[in-house]
Amino acid sequence: MAIERIILAAAGIAILLSLGLAYSVSPYWLWFTAFVGFNLLQSAFTGFCPWPSSSKSSDAAPEMPSESGAMHATTPAQPP
């Protein structure tokens, strides 16, 4: 799975979890929802996401645009 898809899945889980916690525990959990939403918005404009830069040990391949503009996962070069 590509790192971009992992990040989007984690953001979706964080938003749904914080909405559930805001409903059942405390409305202050909505601040966490706003924080995740703000990070998604700034990432859309700047192309920078703080999570992958803080977790460099991931084995997930980054997605790179192909010549046709479609996204595909890159494969690391195999040593000879």
Beta strands, then each sheet from edge to edge (+ up, - down):
strand 1: 63-65
strand 2: 71-73
sheet 1: 1+ 2-
end
